[in-house]
Amino acid sequence: MKAYGVTVQQFSLLAAIRYNPDVPVMGLAQRILLDRTSLTRNLDLLEQKGLVRRMSKSAGNARLCELTEDGNHLLDQLLVEWQQAQTGLLRGFSKEDAATYLQMAKHFASG
């Protein structure tokens, strides 16, 4: 991710925005396990880079985000890199071992 100028958190945030278009900003933070401060900081950086645009939701004061054209293009590239990294990481593992590894990683990531 570093070669593309984003952190893993920012990659996760870009993906969350793309795949959850109607989820308010704070809902995105919960989905990718970011605290409010980290979310705001990362959104600010992504917006400064021209990758994300924040918008007001028509009803209420909830804020939504969308990827810009540059953000969508970058995420497409990052997803290819992510898939290649996962394939390399799991090479040599049985399906059962890979499933166990992923289950443990999810467990440790959630707290």
Residue, then its C-alpha position, 0 to 999 in steps of 0.5 A: m500500500k505504501a507504494y501507492g501513498v496510502t496506509v492499510q487503514q486508508f485502503s480499508l476506508l476506501a473499500a468501505i466507502r465503495y461497498n457501503p455507499d449509503v452508510p454514514v461516515m460513523g457507520l463506516a468507522q464501525r465496519i472497519l474498526l476505526d475510532r472517530t479520531s482515526l476516521t476523521r484524520n484518514l478522511d481528511l488525508l484522503e480528501q486532500k489527495g482528491l480520492v474522497r468527497r464528503m457530502s451531506k445526507s439529504a435527511g438529517n445531519a449524517r455525512l456520507c462519502e463517495l470515491t472520486e474518479d481518482g479514488n475509484h481508479l486507485l482502489d481498483q489498483l489496490l484491490v489487485e495488489w491485495q489479492q496478490a498479497q493474500t495469494g502469496l501469503l496463503r500459498g502452501f496452506s491447505k484450505e483448512d489451514a487458510a480458514t483457521y488463519l483467517q478466523m484467527a486474524k479476524h478474532f485478533a483484529s476485533g479486539 
